[in-house]
Amino acid sequence: MKNAVVTGARSGIGKAITLRLLALGYKVIGISRTIEQEDINHKNFIALKADLSKADETIKLSKQLQKENISILVNSAGFGRFAPHEELSAHIITKMTFVNLSAPMLLTNALLRDLKKNSGYLININSIEALRSSKFAALYSATKAGLKAFGDALFEETRKSELSITNINPDMTQSAFYDELRFSPSPKEYEKLLTSDIADAVEHILSMRKGAVVSEYTIRSLCFGIEKKTKK
């Protein structure tokens, strides 16, 4: 049985990917700040708590995972805040940069030898914002564009190995990501993505002939829609 690591596994896209990998027969180590074993009731699931906004916890986790012979790493943990840049606190800037960019690079650094040895998969869950410039998204876009650039460069660096590297860039996806934001995806079916759509993409990546890789996987809703939340 091959071993996979998914960050942000407690909810949203990370949880959907975790459940899909378990259904495909993988053993999955799910990482989240608040995750519990009972959050995903499966014999091949292992919950590991770690705060990926903190360097010491992320480095400790990286060393722990080096003992697990990992074949798949899915960097899914992340969060966003959208406001004029001057209104963002220094805490949010440093925290978002670490969770969205530094932590994935540290985990990849720790697991890369195993991923290459095992003809494995590195999958970064980026964002459509990695591909465009949107107002009030300078910080978030920078972290996601940075993760995309990291994946792109690493793809070229490792092409003599059998490691497959894919950047997935989802559009607005219905999940807890928007719980603390002032907007959310449209409730209309054709104006949003579901977390299962991203899990479908991961399954497609894993099902392809090993000699071929989709290095860039952008998923958009068929129509555009957004819902602004009313102030309480």
C-alpha positions in Angstrom: 0.0 0.0 0.0 1.4 3.4 -1.0 1.5 6.3 1.4 0.1 9.8 0.7 0.3 13.0 2.6 -2.5 15.6 2.3 -2.3 19.0 4.1 -5.5 20.8 5.0 -7.2 17.4 5.2 -9.8 18.4 7.8 -12.1 20.2 5.4 -12.7 21.5 1.9 -10.5 20.5 -1.0 -8.0 18.7 1.3 -10.7 16.5 2.8 -12.2 15.7 -0.6 -8.8 14.6 -1.9 -8.1 12.6 1.3 -11.4 10.7 0.9 -10.7 10.0 -2.8 -7.2 8.7 -2.1 -8.5 6.4 0.6 -11.2 5.1 -1.9 -8.4 4.5 -4.4 -6.5 2.3 -1.9 -3.9 4.6 -0.5 -2.9 5.1 3.1 -3.3 8.8 3.8 -1.7 10.9 6.5 -3.9 14.0 6.9 -2.4 17.2 8.2 -4.3 20.0 9.9 -4.1 22.3 12.9 -7.3 20.9 14.4 -7.7 17.5 12.8 -8.8 14.5 14.9 -8.7 10.8 14.0 -12.5 10.6 14.0 -12.8 13.4 11.4 -12.2 10.7 8.8 -13.2 7.3 9.9 -11.1 5.0 7.8 -8.7 2.2 8.7 -6.0 3.6 6.4 -6.2 7.2 7.6 -3.8 8.7 10.1 -4.5 12.2 11.5 -1.5 14.4 12.4 -1.9 17.8 14.0 0.4 20.6 12.9 0.1 24.3 12.6 1.6 25.0 9.2 1.8 28.7 10.0 4.6 28.0 12.4 8.1 27.2 11.3 9.1 25.0 14.2 6.0 22.8 13.9 6.4 22.5 10.1 10.0 21.5 10.4 9.2 19.0 13.1 6.4 17.6 10.9 8.8 17.4 7.9 11.3 15.3 9.8 8.5 13.0 11.1 7.2 12.4 7.6 10.6 11.5 6.3 10.2 8.2 8.1 7.0 7.2 6.2 8.2 6.4 2.7 5.8 8.8 1.0 4.6 8.4 -2.6 2.2 11.3 -2.9 2.3 14.8 -1.4 -0.7 17.0 -1.9 -0.1 20.6 -0.7 -3.6 21.7 -0.1 -3.6 23.7 3.1 -4.0 27.5 2.6 -6.2 30.5 3.4 -6.9 33.9 1.9 -7.8 37.4 3.0 -8.9 39.9 0.4 -8.6 43.6 1.2 -6.6 46.7 0.2 -3.0 45.7 0.9 -2.4 48.5 3.4 -5.3 47.2 5.5 -3.7 43.8 6.0 -1.9 43.3 9.3 1.7 42.1 9.5 0.5 39.0 11.2 -1.8 38.1 8.3 1.0 38.8 5.7 3.5 36.6 7.5 1.0 33.8 8.3 -0.4 33.6 4.8 3.0 33.6 3.2 4.1 30.7 5.5 1.0 28.6 5.2 0.5 29.0 1.4 4.1 29.0 0.3 6.9 28.3 2.8 5.2 25.2 4.4 4.7 23.5 1.0 8.3 24.2 0.1 9.6 22.8 3.4 7.5 19.6 3.2 8.5 19.1 -0.5 12.1 19.6 0.5 11.8 16.9 3.2 10.0 14.4 1.0 11.4 14.9 -2.4 13.9 12.0 -2.3 11.2 9.6 -1.4 8.8 11.0 -4.0 11.5 10.6 -6.7 12.5 7.1 -5.6 8.8 6.0 -5.5 7.9 7.4 -9.0 5.5 9.5 -7.0 3.3 12.6 -7.4 3.6 16.1 -6.1 0.4 18.0 -6.4 0.1 21.7 -5.4 -3.4 23.1 -4.9 -2.9 26.6 -6.1 -5.7 29.0 -7.3 -7.0 30.7 -10.3 -5.5 33.8 -8.7 -2.0 32.4 -9.5 -2.8 33.1 -13.1 -4.3 36.5 -13.0 -4.2 39.9 -11.3 -7.2 40.8 -9.1 -7.7 43.8 -6.9 -7.6 43.1 -3.2 -5.8 39.9 -3.8 -2.1 41.0 -4.1 -0.9 39.0 -1.1 -3.0 35.9 -1.8 -2.1 36.0 -5.5 1.6 36.4 -4.7 1.6 33.3 -2.5 -0.2 31.2 -5.0 1.8 32.4 -8.0 4.9 31.6 -5.9 3.8 28.1 -5.3 3.0 27.7 -9.0 6.4 29.0 -9.9 8.0 26.6 -7.4 6.1 23.6 -8.9 7.0 24.7 -12.5 10.7 25.0 -11.8 10.8 21.8 -9.8 9.1 20.0 -12.7 12.0 21.0 -14.9 14.6 20.1 -12.2 13.3 16.6 -11.7 12.4 15.5 -15.2 15.2 12.8 -15.2 13.3 11.1 -12.4 9.8 9.5 -12.6 8.2 12.1 -10.3 5.1 13.7 -11.7 4.4 17.3 -10.6 1.1 19.1 -11.2 -0.2 22.5 -10.3 -4.0 22.5 -9.9 -5.5 26.0 -10.2 -9.2 25.9 -9.1 -11.7 28.7 -9.6 -14.0 29.5 -6.7 -14.8 26.3 -4.9 -17.6 25.8 -2.4 -15.9 25.1 0.9 -15.1 26.5 4.4 -12.4 28.7 2.7 -15.0 31.5 2.5 -16.4 31.3 6.0 -14.4 34.3 7.2 -14.6 36.3 4.0 -17.1 38.9 2.8 -18.1 36.9 -0.3 -18.6 33.3 -1.3 -19.2 31.2 -4.4 -22.6 31.5 -6.1 -25.2 29.0 -4.9 -26.0 28.2 -8.5 -24.7 24.9 -9.7 -23.0 26.1 -12.9 -21.4 29.2 -11.2 -19.1 27.3 -8.7 -16.9 24.3 -8.3 -17.3 21.5 -5.8 -14.5 20.0 -3.8 -15.3 16.7 -5.6 -14.3 18.4 -8.9 -10.8 18.9 -7.5 -10.7 15.3 -6.2 -11.7 14.2 -9.7 -8.7 16.1 -11.1 -6.4 14.3 -8.7 -7.8 10.9 -9.6 -7.3 11.7 -13.3 -3.7 12.7 -12.7 -3.0 9.4 -10.9 -4.7 7.4 -13.6 -2.6 8.6 -16.5 0.2 6.7 -18.1 3.3 7.4 -16.1 5.1 8.7 -19.2 2.6 11.6 -19.5 1.9 14.3 -16.9 -0.5 17.2 -16.9 1.8 19.8 -15.4 -0.9 22.5 -15.3 -4.5 21.7 -14.4 -6.9 24.7 -14.4 -10.5 24.1 -13.4 -13.1 26.8 -14.0 -16.8 27.0 -13.3 -18.9 26.9 -16.5 -20.4 30.3 -15.7 -19.3 33.1 -13.4 -21.0 33.9 -10.2 -20.3 35.3 -6.8 -22.4 36.1 -3.7 -21.6 39.0 -1.4 -22.5 38.4 2.2 -24.7 40.8 4.0 -23.1 42.5 7.0 -24.5 41.4 10.4 
